[in-house]
Every structure is written in structure tokens, then in C-alpha cells.
Amino acid sequence: MKIALDAMGGDLAPASTVGGALEALKKYTDIELILVGDQARIEKEFYTQGHLSLPKRVSIHHASQVVDMADSATDALRRKKDSSISRAVDLLADGGAEALVSAGHTGAFVAAAKVKLRMLPGIDRPGIATVMPTETNLFLLIDAGANVDSEPKHLLQFGIMGSVYSNKVLGCKNPRVGLMSIGSEATKGNELTRAAYEELSKAKINFIGNVEGHDLFNKPVDVVVCDGFVGNVILKTSESLAGAIFSWLKRELKKDLVRQAGAMLAKEAFYTIRRRTNTEEYGGMPLLGVNGICIKAHGNSSPKAIKNAIRVAREAVTHKVNPLIIEAISQA
């Protein structure tokens, strides 16, 4: 299985991408990685990390440009045609890879995928799907930032795609799909959510109605549908809050010896919760709806996060997610 990795994408690249590639190669013996980016910098990074030559099952596809975070998505697509993101998408479009992973510019990533890969039949816009933890399970949030504005039909498509992914990749037998709103009643919400409610209620999915903010972690469903603006705010707020809570705990538990002793006794419990809320464990977010397996990792991804993003790509290829989405959309 060949997976293209945008080696220059992310705040810590290429150190994080090369490190993540090495970890993934050790873990998954059935993958080959194509690192896309500045060949000299990538080779130097492998040398820095203890490899005098390229490891087996690794190749480099040279790209001379890098998309900066300050670049607009359209400018990056138009003016940086030899960027690592663009060339990685080209590889996927031409059949040189079965999936791609990037921690780079989200807008450029989505734009390149839409233009060069095209959409799956019946899908108008792609959606970023991210896995989020709760006390009892995991749920899928879609869209987490691919589209700032959406129409009701797009939210319907997000619900169907999310249901397929939750079922086949996350293992939910009959995923419960909820629509993010400000009240449980069908009449609550803005014009978009009210219209989307009608669309989703007619679809051949297990739609349970609206969910509110306080339902996400207390009464979780399996798939939460929203537009990308709302989804991105939910995602970043949740991640920030999780990090802040652990910082608060650490500070309070160090205030005296009694608290320190209690913290030592509960150390394993803290570690377990930390692992569940650590974005590194979940790796990358699939961009569902495009005609190819595209996984978006966080911009600040560590080697561990890159390794897990590669795992997500491998799982999506193995489970043949896109043909199942096409089938589900055609039935809808």
C-alpha cells in the first residue's frame, strides 16, 4: 500500500514528518511511503535522525515549493504548482499513491483535493471528519473546517458520509447521527439547521434529531453534523479546554505535599484521561467526499501524530470507504 506524505507540511516539518514516517514504517509492514517535498532537506533530516540512506519502503518525490500558512488557498493552488501539497495530490490523482497525508495548509489541501481529484458522484462538497472522545465512546464530528458556509444538502451529505465512516472504520453497527443545533426540537436553530433537519430525517440513516452543546460529551451520539464554521470552533475549543484543564490540575496538585501524594496515587487515572484527550492519539482527519483518500493532520503534529495519521490513511484504504460512500449516496 503506497501512501504519499506531504513532508514539508506542518509547523515542525520536516523533522516531525520524517520522524512520523519512521515510526509508521516500524509499526505497519504493509505500507510504502512517498515523501513529497524538498529532497535535500528530507534526506538531511533522515541523516539527522540516524539514517545514512533512505530506509526500505521509502522514496522521495521532489517538490520545490512550500505553502506558507499566510498564503491564501487559491493563490497557493494557482501560484505554487510545485508545492509539496500540490504534488502529493497529483500523485494520488495519477494513481501513484493510494492515500495521502498532510499536516500543511488546510485551505490549500482542501482546494487541491477538490480541483485535482474531483468529488465523488452525488457529493457537492467535502467534509473534514474528526474523531472526538467522550466518557463512554468516540464520536465523529463533520464538518470540522472544510467549508465556512454550507447548504442543507451539504449537511445531508455530511451525515451520510459520516455514518458510513463511523460504521466501517470506527465499528459502530448502526451509527446514531445528530444535527448540531441550539435546541432538541426540530423547529429550533437557524434557517440552515431547520432545513437540514428535514433533509436528514428523510435519509436512510439513523438520524436521532438535534443535539446541543451540552449533549456532545454527556449524551454522545456517534456522528455530529454541522457546517465547517461551527465544527471548527467546537474542535478547537474542545482541544484548548482539554489542555487548559490539565494545566490547571498540574498547578493545583503541586501546591502542597498532601496534594502531591494524592496525585501520585491517582497518576494512572490522570494518564488514562490524558491519552483519551490527546489529539496525537487520533492522528489525522479524513477529508470525506473527494475521489481519493486524503487525511489532514494538525499543523503542530508531532512524529507520533503523523504516525497515527498514516494509520488513519491505511485504515481508510483497507475499508474501501469511498465506494461505500458512493453506494450510500446513490441510495439516498
GIUR-V607929 format. One record per pair of residues at least 24 apart in sequence whose C-alpha atoms are under 10 Angstrom apart, sorted by sequence separation. I is the first residue (numbers start at 1). J is the second residue. D is the distance in whole Angstrom. If there is no record, write none. Layout:
I;J;D
I;J;D
This chain:
14;38;9
18;42;7
22;46;9
32;56;8
33;57;6
34;58;6
35;59;6
36;60;6
37;61;6
38;62;6
39;63;7
63;87;7
85;109;6
88;112;10
89;113;6
92;116;9
93;117;6
155;179;9
184;208;10
185;209;8
186;210;7
246;270;9
280;304;6
281;305;6
282;306;10
283;307;7
284;308;7
285;309;8
292;316;10
293;317;7
17;42;9
18;43;9
32;57;5
33;58;5
34;59;5
35;60;5
36;61;5
37;62;5
38;63;5
39;64;8
62;87;8
63;88;9
85;110;10
86;111;10
87;112;9
88;113;10
89;114;10
92;117;8
93;118;9
125;150;9
140;165;9
184;209;7
185;210;7
200;225;10
279;304;10
280;305;4
281;306;10
282;307;10
283;308;4
284;309;4
292;317;9
15;41;10
19;45;9
31;57;7
32;58;6
33;59;7
34;60;6
35;61;6
36;62;6
37;63;4
38;64;6
61;87;8
62;88;10
86;112;6
89;115;10
90;116;7
125;151;10
140;166;7
183;209;10
184;210;5
185;211;9
279;305;7
280;306;8
281;307;9
282;308;6
283;309;4
284;310;8
286;312;8
7;34;9
8;35;9
9;36;9
14;41;8
15;42;8
18;45;7
19;46;8
22;49;9
30;57;9
31;58;9
32;59;8
33;60;8
34;61;7
35;62;8
36;63;6
37;64;7
38;65;8
61;88;8
85;112;8
86;113;9
89;116;7
90;117;8
127;154;9
139;166;8
183;210;7
184;211;6
246;273;10
278;305;10
280;307;9
281;308;7
282;309;7
283;310;8
284;311;9
285;312;8
286;313;8
293;320;9
1;29;10
2;30;9
3;31;7
4;32;9
5;33;7
6;34;9
7;35;5
8;36;7
9;37;9
13;41;10
14;42;7
17;45;10
18;46;7
29;57;9
34;62;10
35;63;10
36;64;10
37;65;8
38;66;9
85;113;9
89;117;8
125;153;10
126;154;8
127;155;9
138;166;10
177;205;7
178;206;9
179;207;8
181;209;9
182;210;8
183;211;7
184;212;7
246;274;8
280;308;7
281;309;9
283;311;8
284;312;6
285;313;9
293;321;8
1;30;6
2;31;6
3;32;6
4;33;6
5;34;6
6;35;6
7;36;5
8;37;6
13;42;9
14;43;10
15;44;10
16;45;10
37;66;8
76;105;9
124;153;8
125;154;7
129;158;9
176;205;8
177;206;6
178;207;6
179;208;8
180;209;9
181;210;6
182;211;8
183;212;6
196;225;10
279;308;10
280;309;9
282;311;9
283;312;7
284;313;8
292;321;10
293;322;8
1;31;5
2;32;5
3;33;5
4;34;5
5;35;5
6;36;5
7;37;6
8;38;7
14;44;10
15;45;6
19;49;8
25;55;9
61;91;9
77;107;10
86;116;9
123;153;9
124;154;7
125;155;10
127;157;9
128;158;9
140;170;9
175;205;8
176;206;5
177;207;5
178;208;6
179;209;6
180;210;6
181;211;6
182;212;6
183;213;9
196;226;9
282;312;8
283;313;10
286;316;8
292;322;7
1;32;6
2;33;6
3;34;6
4;35;6
5;36;6
6;37;7
7;38;8
14;45;7
15;46;8
18;49;8
25;56;9
76;107;9
77;108;6
81;112;10
123;154;8
126;157;9
127;158;6
139;170;9
174;205;8
175;206;6
176;207;6
177;208;6
178;209;5
179;210;5
180;211;5
181;212;5
182;213;8
184;215;10
242;273;10
243;274;9
291;322;7
1;33;8
2;34;7
3;35;9
4;36;7
5;37;9
7;39;10
13;45;10
14;46;9
25;57;8
73;105;8
76;108;6
77;109;9
125;157;8
126;158;8
127;159;10
129;161;9
130;162;10
138;170;8
174;206;7
175;207;9
176;208;6
177;209;8
178;210;5
179;211;6
180;212;6
181;213;8
182;214;10
193;225;10
242;274;9
289;321;10
290;322;8
291;323;10
8;41;9
15;48;9
22;55;8
25;58;9
72;105;9
73;106;8
74;107;8
75;108;9
76;109;10
123;156;10
124;157;8
125;158;9
129;162;7
139;172;10
175;208;10
176;209;9
177;210;9
178;211;6
179;212;8
180;213;8
193;226;8
288;321;9
289;322;8
7;41;10
8;42;9
15;49;8
71;105;8
73;107;5
74;108;7
77;111;7
78;112;10
123;157;7
127;161;9
128;162;10
138;172;10
177;211;9
178;212;9
192;226;10
193;227;9
243;277;8
288;322;8
7;42;7
69;104;8
70;105;9
72;107;7
73;108;4
76;111;9
77;112;6
110;145;10
111;146;9
122;157;8
123;158;9
126;161;9
127;162;9
131;166;9
140;175;10
180;215;9
192;227;9
242;277;7
243;278;9
291;326;10
22;58;9
68;104;8
69;105;6
71;107;9
72;108;7
73;109;8
76;112;9
110;146;7
129;165;9
139;175;9
180;216;9
242;278;8
289;325;8
21;58;9
67;104;7
68;105;7
69;106;9
71;108;8
73;110;8
74;111;7
109;146;9
110;147;9
129;166;10
139;176;10
140;177;9
141;178;10
142;179;10
155;192;9
159;196;10
178;215;10
288;325;9
289;326;9
66;104;9
67;105;7
69;107;9
73;111;6
74;112;9
77;115;9
107;145;9
123;161;9
139;177;10
155;193;9
178;216;10
239;277;8
66;105;10
69;108;9
73;112;9
106;145;8
107;146;7
131;170;9
141;180;10
152;191;9
153;192;10
156;195;10
238;277;9
239;278;8
68;108;10
106;146;8
107;147;9
151;191;10
152;192;6
155;195;10
156;196;7
160;200;9
239;279;8
67;108;8
151;192;7
152;193;7
155;196;6
156;197;9
159;200;7
164;205;9
67;109;10
150;192;8
151;193;9
152;194;9
153;195;9
154;196;8
155;197;9
156;198;9
157;199;10
158;200;10
163;205;7
178;220;9
179;221;10
149;192;10
152;195;6
153;196;7
156;199;6
157;200;9
160;203;8
163;206;8
177;220;10
178;221;6
180;223;10
151;195;9
152;196;4
155;199;8
156;200;5
159;203;9
160;204;8
163;207;10
176;220;9
177;221;6
178;222;8
179;223;8
180;224;6
181;225;9
37;82;9
38;83;9
151;196;8
152;197;8
154;199;10
155;200;8
156;201;9
160;205;7
176;221;5
177;222;6
178;223;6
179;224;6
180;225;6
181;226;8
37;83;7
38;84;8
152;198;9
153;199;7
156;202;9
157;203;10
159;205;8
160;206;10
175;221;8
176;222;5
177;223;5
178;224;5
179;225;5
180;226;6
36;83;9
37;84;5
152;199;7
153;200;9
156;203;8
159;206;10
160;207;10
175;222;5
176;223;6
177;224;6
178;225;6
179;226;6
180;227;9
36;84;5
37;85;8
152;200;9
159;207;8
174;222;9
175;223;7
176;224;9
177;225;7
178;226;9
179;227;10
35;84;9
36;85;8
181;230;10
36;86;9
37;87;8
172;222;8
180;230;9
36;87;7
37;88;9
180;231;9
36;88;6
170;222;9
7;60;9
35;88;8
36;89;10
7;61;10
34;88;9
2;57;9
3;58;10
4;59;10
5;60;10
6;61;10
8;63;9
36;91;9
167;222;9
2;58;10
4;60;9
5;61;10
7;63;10
166;222;7
4;61;9
6;63;10
8;65;9
9;66;8
10;67;10
11;68;10
34;91;9
166;223;7
8;66;7
9;67;8
10;68;9
11;69;9
165;223;9
7;66;10
8;67;9
9;68;9
10;69;9
163;222;8
164;223;10
6;66;10
9;69;10
162;222;9
163;223;7
162;223;6
163;224;10
34;96;9
161;223;10
162;224;8
34;97;8
160;223;10
162;225;8
33;97;9
36;100;10
159;223;7
32;97;9
35;100;10
158;223;9
159;224;8
160;225;10
33;99;10
34;100;9
35;101;10
36;102;10
158;224;9
159;225;6
33;100;9
158;225;7
159;226;9
157;225;10
158;226;8
156;225;8
158;227;9
155;225;7
156;226;10
154;225;10
155;226;7
154;226;9
155;227;7
154;227;8
155;228;10
9;83;10
152;226;10
8;83;9
9;84;7
141;216;10
152;227;9
8;84;6
9;85;7
150;226;9
151;227;8
6;83;9
7;84;7
8;85;8
139;216;8
150;227;6
6;84;6
7;85;9
139;217;9
149;227;7
150;228;8
5;84;9
6;85;6
138;217;9
148;227;7
149;228;7
150;229;9
5;85;9
6;86;9
137;217;9
147;227;7
148;228;5
149;229;7
4;85;10
6;87;9
7;88;9
136;217;9
139;220;7
140;221;9
141;222;9
142;223;7
143;224;9
144;225;9
145;226;10
146;227;9
147;228;5
148;229;5
149;230;10
6;88;6
134;216;8
135;217;7
136;218;9
138;220;8
139;221;6
140;222;6
141;223;6
142;224;6
143;225;7
144;226;8
145;227;8
146;228;6
147;229;7
148;230;8
4;87;10
5;88;7
6;89;9
133;216;9
134;217;5
135;218;8
136;219;9
137;220;8
138;221;9
139;222;4
140;223;5
141;224;5
142;225;5
143;226;6
144;227;8
145;228;4
146;229;8
147;230;10
148;231;9
4;88;6
5;89;10
17;101;10
132;216;9
133;217;8
134;218;8
135;219;10
136;220;8
137;221;9
138;222;7
139;223;6
140;224;6
141;225;6
142;226;6
143;227;6
144;228;5
145;229;6
147;231;10
148;232;9
3;88;10
4;89;8
17;102;9
132;217;9
134;219;9
135;220;9
137;222;8
138;223;9
139;224;7
140;225;8
141;226;8
142;227;8
143;228;5
144;229;7
145;230;8
146;231;9
147;232;10
4;90;10
17;103;9
134;220;7
141;227;10
142;228;8
143;229;8
144;230;8
145;231;6
146;232;9
4;91;7
16;103;10
133;220;9
134;221;10
141;228;10
143;230;8
144;231;4
145;232;5
3;91;10
4;92;8
142;230;10
143;231;6
144;232;5
145;233;9
3;92;9
142;231;7
143;232;8
144;233;8
145;234;10
2;92;10
13;103;9
132;222;10
141;231;7
142;232;9
144;234;8
145;235;9
12;103;9
13;104;9
131;222;10
132;223;10
141;232;9
144;235;7
4;96;8
5;97;10
9;101;9
10;102;8
11;103;8
131;223;9
144;236;9
2;95;10
3;96;9
4;97;6
9;102;6
10;103;5
11;104;8
130;223;10
141;234;9
2;96;8
3;97;5
4;98;8
5;99;9
6;100;8
7;101;9
8;102;9
9;103;5
10;104;5
11;105;10
129;223;9
141;235;8
2;97;5
3;98;6
4;99;6
5;100;6
6;101;6
7;102;8
8;103;8
9;104;4
10;105;8
129;224;10
1;97;8
2;98;6
3;99;5
4;100;4
5;101;5
6;102;5
7;103;9
8;104;7
9;105;7
129;225;10
1;98;7
2;99;7
3;100;5
4;101;6
5;102;6
6;103;7
7;104;9
9;106;10
1;99;9
2;100;9
3;101;8
4;102;9
5;103;9
6;104;8
127;225;10
127;226;10
129;228;10
9;109;10
127;227;9
128;228;8
127;228;8
130;231;9
129;231;9
130;232;10
128;231;9
132;235;8
128;232;9
131;235;10
130;235;8
132;238;9
132;239;9
165;286;9
165;288;9
205;328;9
204;328;8
203;328;10
204;329;9
162;288;8
203;329;9
161;288;7
204;331;8
205;332;9
161;289;7
203;331;9
204;332;6
203;332;6
158;288;8
202;332;9
157;288;10
158;289;8
157;289;9
135;273;9
138;276;10
133;273;10
135;276;9
144;285;9
146;287;8
134;276;8
145;287;10
146;288;10
133;276;6
134;277;9
142;285;10
144;287;10
169;312;9
132;276;9
133;277;7
141;285;10
142;286;10
143;287;9
132;277;8
133;278;9
140;285;10
142;287;10
143;288;9
170;315;10
132;278;10
133;279;10
142;288;9
169;315;7
132;279;9
168;315;10
169;316;7
131;279;9
168;316;9
133;282;10
169;318;9
132;282;8
169;319;7
131;282;7
165;316;9
168;319;7
169;320;9
130;282;8
131;283;9
168;320;9
169;321;8
130;283;9
131;284;9
168;321;7
130;284;8
131;285;7
165;319;9
167;321;10
129;284;9
130;285;5
131;286;10
165;320;10
128;284;10
129;285;5
130;286;7
165;321;7
168;324;9
128;285;6
129;286;6
130;287;9
164;321;7
165;322;9
127;285;10
128;286;6
129;287;6
164;322;9
127;286;8
128;287;4
129;288;7
165;324;9
126;286;10
127;287;6
128;288;6
161;321;9
164;324;7
165;325;8
126;287;6
127;288;5
128;289;9
161;322;9
164;325;6
126;288;5
127;289;7
163;325;9
164;326;10
125;288;9
126;289;4
127;290;9
161;324;9
162;325;9
164;327;10
125;289;7
126;290;6
161;325;6
164;328;8
123;288;9
124;289;8
125;290;8
126;291;10
160;325;8
161;326;9
163;328;9
164;329;10
123;289;6
124;290;9
128;294;10
129;295;9
130;296;9
160;326;10
122;289;9
123;290;8
128;295;9
129;296;9
130;297;10
161;328;8
120;288;9
121;289;9
123;291;10
128;296;8
157;325;9
160;328;7
161;329;8
119;288;9
120;289;6
121;290;9
160;329;7
119;289;6
120;290;5
121;291;9
118;289;9
119;290;4
120;291;5
157;328;10
118;290;6
119;291;5
120;292;9
157;329;7
160;332;8
117;290;6
118;291;6
119;292;9
156;329;10
113;287;9
116;290;9
117;291;5
118;292;9
114;289;9
115;290;9
116;291;9
117;292;7
157;332;9
113;289;10
114;290;6
116;292;10
117;293;10
156;332;10
110;287;8
113;290;7
114;291;8
117;294;10
109;287;9
113;291;8
114;292;10
113;292;8
103;283;10
110;290;9
113;293;10
103;284;8
113;294;8
102;284;9
101;284;8
102;285;10
101;285;9
110;294;9
101;286;9
109;294;9
100;286;10
109;295;10
110;296;9
109;296;8
106;296;7
105;296;9
106;297;9
100;292;8
101;293;9
102;294;8
103;295;9
104;296;8
105;297;10
106;298;9
99;292;7
100;293;6
101;294;6
102;295;6
103;296;6
104;297;8
105;298;9
106;299;9
98;292;7
99;293;5
100;294;5
101;295;5
102;296;5
103;297;4
104;298;8
105;299;8
97;292;10
98;293;7
99;294;6
100;295;6
101;296;6
102;297;6
103;298;5
104;299;6
97;293;9
98;294;9
99;295;8
100;296;9
101;297;7
102;298;8
103;299;5
104;300;9
95;292;10
102;299;9
103;300;8
104;301;10
93;291;8
103;301;7
92;291;9
93;292;7
102;301;10
103;302;10
92;292;7
92;293;8
92;294;9
103;305;10
120;322;8
123;325;9
89;292;9
103;306;8
120;323;9
122;325;9
123;326;8
89;293;10
102;306;9
121;325;9
122;326;7
89;294;9
101;306;8
120;325;8
121;326;6
122;327;10
101;307;10
103;309;9
120;326;7
121;327;9
122;328;10
123;329;8
102;309;9
122;329;6
123;330;10
101;309;7
102;310;9
121;329;8
122;330;7
100;309;10
101;310;7
120;329;9
121;330;8
100;310;8
101;311;10
122;332;9
99;310;9
101;312;9
101;313;7
99;312;10
100;313;7
99;313;6
100;314;10
98;313;9
99;314;8
98;314;9
99;316;8
98;316;10
99;317;7
98;317;7
69;299;9
33;310;9
24;303;9
28;307;10
31;310;9
23;303;8
24;304;9
27;307;9
31;311;10
20;301;9
22;303;9
23;304;7
26;307;10
20;302;7
21;303;8
22;304;10
24;306;8
25;307;9
28;310;9
19;302;8
20;303;4
21;304;9
23;306;9
24;307;5
28;311;8
31;314;8
16;300;9
17;301;8
19;303;5
20;304;6
22;306;10
23;307;6
24;308;8
27;311;9
30;314;9
16;301;7
17;302;8
18;303;7
19;304;8
20;305;7
21;306;7
22;307;8
23;308;9
24;309;9
25;310;10
13;299;9
16;302;5
17;303;6
20;306;5
21;307;6
24;310;7
28;314;9
10;297;8
11;298;9
12;299;8
13;300;9
15;302;9
16;303;5
17;304;9
19;306;8
20;307;5
21;308;10
23;310;10
24;311;7
9;297;9
10;298;7
11;299;6
12;300;6
13;301;9
15;303;8
16;304;8
17;305;9
18;306;9
19;307;8
20;308;8
9;298;10
10;299;4
11;300;5
12;301;7
13;302;9
14;303;10
16;305;9
17;306;6
18;307;10
20;309;9
21;310;8
3;293;9
4;294;10
5;295;10
9;299;7
10;300;6
11;301;8
12;302;7
13;303;9
16;306;7
17;307;8
20;310;8
3;294;10
9;300;10
10;301;7
11;302;9
12;303;9
16;307;9
9;301;10
10;302;9
10;306;10
5;306;9
5;309;10
5;310;8
4;310;9
3;310;8
4;313;10
3;313;8
3;314;8
2;314;9
1;314;8
3;317;10
2;317;10
1;317;8
1;318;9
